[in-house]
Amino acid sequence: MEPWVLWIILAVVLAIGEIVTMGFFLAPFAGGAVVGALVSGLGAGVVPAGLAFLVVSLLLLWVVRPIARSHRRTPALARTGTAALVGKPALVLERIANDEAVGVVKIEGEVWTARSYDDDQVIEPGSRVQVVEIRGATALVTD
């Protein structure tokens, strides 16, 4: 079997190992094995292909791995739309009483129909509340 084929097999095995572990440790070595296959495929011997594998693997490990690890630690994208309003403070503009189907709050400058998260709770105008959930065009709030 040709040496470049063995390098490709090694690259595939390392890539599969990376997919399974998700630690971004085996991927640089898979990249090094691909370069080793290229060098070997160009007719170089085992030693130059091995050196290319070693140099590229260590370079990728040293340069790319810290970048990939920092991306894994970044928080998820910021919530948008109505999901971004959950947890925000609101000002009660009109009395909130679920049994009377009344209530209006102001959330970040926008006026919303509001209902109390607790069905029995009545919240008076001027109160500060917290948005718990958005259902359709109605904010469910609690004090």
Secondary structure, DSSP 8 states (H G I E B T S, - for coil): --HHHHHHHHHHHHHHHHHHH-SSSSHHHHHHHHHHHHHHHTT--HHHHHHHHHHHHHHHHHHHHHHHHHHHHS------GGGGGTT-EEEEEEEEEGGGTEEEEEETTEEEEEEESSTT-EE-TT-EEEEEEEETTEEEEE-
